[in-house]
Every structure is written in structure tokens, then in C-alpha cells.
Amino acid sequence: MSLLRPEWLLALPLLAVAGWLLHRQRGGLGGWDRVADPRLLQAMTALGRVERRGSAVGLLAVLACAGVTVLALTGPAVERRDALSFRNLDGAVFVLDASPSMTGGAGWQAMQVAARYGVASLGTRPGGLVVFAGDAYVASDLTADLRQLGQTLSLIDADTVPDPGTRPERGLALALRMLDEAEVLAGDVIFLTDGAGLGAATLEQAAAIAGRGARLTLVTPGPPAPEALTHAEVGRGQALAATDPEALARWLGDDARQDLVQQDFPLLFSRDLGRWLLVLAMAPLLLLFRRGAP
């Protein structure tokens, strides 16, 4: 349980003060009961000249209604757990370098492990896979079947992409097109590369990814080189080492969620229960309609 608008709690002390003041003034004596002779007031009451205090039920009913309304305005909410609501909200596309220099290197196994860690951390977010060498291809469209996506990642080898060379800008352009076609509002592009082919063309794609509200994160076999750090900065992401797959999992988990919250999408993560409290707020008002209510 969380509160979407906790600042409304500040209204509760003000409501309590208002209720106390109304209770003191209720009855119409205007403070005369504190300065007048009690016997005189008793005599005037017998003559019908003094209006005695009525029941406090009406005041309590109004205060209870106002208090429950304030609690409703705070936005008590529970987390949404339905996967389909996130389909067009967020997604992650993994762009994997499958050129011989990458698949034949010592860090290839670590890169595959890091990619599978990233897939496992997506939760309800859909994931996709792009592989590239001399050209780029979609190995898996955006899908919620993350187990199958992880198995596809495990099958990538040197023979997956037949085109010689390394053209990472084509892989990034294809990932960007996947996000556009799926109408994803925000997302992540996870670029698994050894740094070959990074240059002006890939920086241009990094800027385009950031421009549409997504983030570009680079994962390298070892400590990120300056080129990788520059691309991550332009792409509003991070540069991580494949030897620390937990860092990628954290980035795609809690950090991705916080990024969406900062973009004014918190209601898509939570179900506001305040409207049901407003129904309960009407219950005390029924006391005002009883026969003989003050």
C-alpha cells in the first residue's frame, strides 16, 4: 500500500482544529453560559428563551465525511500486477554483436550471461532481440515470453549472422524502429558490444534513442572504454561491464521503474483506491437525514 498524494495528510490537523472550534460555538449561547448566572439561564431556559445545545451527531457526521474525503484524496494505492497494462508503456530491446571478433573472444560467455540476467530482470516488461555483424536482423520481436527470449540468446553464435564486418549503427537503428513500431512510450536499448565500430554513426543513433524517451545502455566484456561511456551519456543510460551482471539487472529493474515514475506515469503502476473511500465518505452523511436530526 502506498499514497500517491501524501501531501493531503496536512489537511487532517486543520480539519481537527475546525471541528474543535465548531464544537465550542455549537448551541447559540455565544459564551454567555460562562459569564451569566446559572440560575438565570435555567429560568430563561424554562421560559423557552435559551436554545440548548443539540446533539453532536450532525457535527461528527460532517467531520467524519470530511476526514474520509481527505484520506481518499491522498490516493491510497496498490501495485498493479497485470502484465498487459505495460505492453505499450515500457520495453527493452537487446542489441547483440554476433560478429566473429565478439563471439570468438574470451568475454563472449560473460556477455551471454549478462544478457540473460537482463532478460530475467524485466519482470512484466516485454523484451526483444536484435543481432548484428555486417548487417542487422531481428532475432525476436518484443514479447512477454522472456523464457523463450533467454533461450534464443543462448543459441547465438558466430554462424548466426552471415554478413561479414561490424555495423553496430544498423543494429541500433533496427532497435529504435522496433520501439517505434510497438509504440513504446519509454524503453531501454541494451547494446552488448566489444566496442568495435563505435563512432559518429552510432553516436547519432544514441541521440535518436534518447530523443524518443528511451535509454541506451552499453555492456562491454571488460571495463567500459571512453567510447562506451560517451555513448551511454548521449543515450541517457549507463556503461556496464559484463562481469557484473547484477548491475544490469538492477538498472533494468528498479531504475527503469523510477525513470517512468519521473515521467508522470505513476498511475500506470498503481491502482488508486481513493474512489472507493469516497463512497464510504457518504455513509456518515446518512445520519443527517434521520428523523429528528439536529
N, C-alpha and C positions, 0 to 999 in steps of 0.2 A: 504494500500500500504506500502511495506517495501523494504529495499535494502539488498540483500544477500551479496554483496561485496562492502560496502560503502567506503573502502579504495581507490577505484579507483577515487573518487572525488578529491583526491590530485593531480591528473594529470591535472585538469582543469586550475589551475593557471599557471602551466608550459606551457600548450598549449597557454594561453593568452600571455605570455611573448614571446614565439616563434613566434606567429603571429605578435606581435608588431615589433620584430627585422626584420622579413621578409618584413614587410611593409616599414620600413625605408630603406632597402637596395634595394627595388624593383626599376628597371629602368636602372641600369647600370652606373649612374653618379658617383657612389663611393664617394659622398660628395663634388664633385667639384662645385656643384651649390651653396655651402655655401662660397667658397673662390674665385671663379672666377668672373670676371667682367660680369654682366648680359648681357651687350651689346655684349660681345664677344661670350657668349653662344648662344645668339639669332642669331648672324651671322653664327656660326658654325652649328646651327640647320637648318638654311636656306640652307646651303650647303649640308645638309644630313650627317654631321659628328657627330651628337649627337642623341642618341636614347632616345626619350622622354619616360616618364612613360606611361605604358599601363593601361588598365582598371584593377580595383581591383576585378572584378568579380571572376576571377580564384582563387585568393588567398582566398577570402571569401568562395568560394565553398569548397576548400580543408579544411579550418579551420572548417566550419560547419560540414563536413563529419567526421572529427576527433573528434569534440565535441560530436556529437550524438553517435559515436562509444564508447567514454569513458562512456557516460551515459548508454549505453547498457551493458558495462562490469560491472557496479555497480550492475546489477541484480535486476532491479525493479520487484517486485513480488506481487501477491495477494494470499490470503489464499485459499487452496483447501477445498472444502466443500463436496466432494463426499465421501460417507461412504465406498464404496467398496475398495478404494485405501488403507485403513487402515486395511483391513481384516487380512493380514499376517504381519502387522507391529507391532501391539500392541494389547493387550487383557488383561482382568482381570478375574481371577477365584476366587470366594468366597468359602472359606472352612469353613463350619459352624458346630460347635459342637452341635449335637442334642441328646446328652446323657441326661438321667433324671436329673443329677445334674445341667445341664445347663438349660434345658427347664423348670425345676421346680424352678429355682432360681428367686430372686427378680429382677435381671437385664435382664431377657430374653426379655422383651418387648423393652427395650432400645437397646439391641443388634439387634433385628429385624429392628428397626427404623434406626439405624446406617447403617445396610446393605442396606436398601432401599435408603438411602441418597447416599451411594457409587454407587449403580447402576445408579441412576439418574444423577450422575456427569460424567458418562463415555462418554457421547456425541456420537461420531461415533465409539467408540471402542466396540468391541464385549465383551460380558460377559458370564461367565459360573458359575455353582454352584455345589459344592461337599458337601455332608453331611456325617457325620461320628458319630459313637459311638464305639461299639466294632469292627466294620468294616466300610469301606468307600464305598460310592456309588455316581455315577454321577446323580445328580438331573436334570441338564440341561447342554447340550453341549454348547460350545461357540456359541453365537447367537447375532444378531443385534437387535432382538426383546426384548428390555430392559423392556418394559411394562410387557410382559409375565414373564420375569425373576423376576421382582419385585413381581408379584402375586405369583410366586412359592415360593419365600422367605417367604411370609406371611402365607403360608399353612404348613410350617414345624412345627411339634410339637413332643411330646415325643413318639408318635407311628410311626414316620416316619422311623426310623432305628430300626429294631427288635433286633439287636445283642447287648447284654449287655456289659458294660465296656466302656472304653475310650481309643481309639488308634489313637491319632492325627497324628502320623507319617504316617499312612496309608492314611489319608486324604490329607496330603501334598504330598505324593508320587503320588497319583492319579491326583492332580492338576498339578504337574510337567509333568506327562505323557500327560495330555491334551494339555499343551503348546507345547510339543514336536510334538505331532501328528498333531497339527494345523500349525506347522512350524512358530510359532510366533517369530519374531525377538527380541522383548523385551516385557515385560509384568509385571503384578502385581499379586501376590497371597495375598488375603486378608483373614487372619486367624482370625476368630471370636471364641474366646475361653475364658474360665474362668481360664485357667492355668493348668487344670488337665491333667496329662500325659506328661507334658513337661519334657524333659530330653535329654540324649545323642542322642537318635534316632531322635528326632525332630530337634536337632541342626545339625545333619548330613543332613537332608532334607533341612534345611535352607541354608546350604552351597551349596548344589546342585542347589537350585533355583537361588542363586546369581551367581553361576558359569556359568549358561546359559544366563546371562544377564537380568534376571528378578529381582523383588524385593519382599521381604516378609514383610508384614505389619501386626502387631497384633492389634486386637481390643478386649479390655477386659471390663467387666461390670463396673469396677471402675478404679482407678488409676493403671497404669501398674506396676506389680511387677518386681523385679530384673530379674527373669527368662524371662519375656516377653521382657524386654529391651535388654537382651543378645541375644535373638533370632532375634530381629529386627536389631541389629548391625551386626550380622553374615549375615543376609539376605539382607543387604543394604536397609532396609526400616525404618519404624517408629513403635513405640508402642503408641497407642492412646486409649483414654477412650471412651466408647460408649455414655457417657453423653455429648460428644461434637461431634456430627455427622458432623457439618460443617467442622471440621478439616480433617476428612476423605475425604469429598467431594473436599476440596482444594488440598489435596495430590494426589487424583486420576485425578484431572483436570489439572490445570496449572503446577503442579510439575511433573506430568508424561510426559507432553509435553516437558518441559525443559530437562528432562532426556534423551529423544530421540534426541533432538537437540544437546546435548553434545556428542551423539554417532554418529554424522555425518549423520543424516537423515533429515536435514532441507529442502532439495529439495522435500521430500515426503510430507511436509506440505505446500509448496508454489509452485505456478506456475510461473516460470521465464518468464517474458515478454521481456527480453533483445533481443531475436532473432528477434522480430518484429521491435524493434528500429534499428537493423542493416539493415533491408530493407529500412527504412526511411533514413538511412545514405547515401544510394546510390543516393537518389534524387538530392542533391546538385551537385553531380559529373556530372549529365546530362548537366549542364551549360558549362562544359569544352568541350563538343562535339558540341556546337552550331557553326554555321558558323561565322568565324572571331574571334573566342575566342582567347585571348592572350596566 
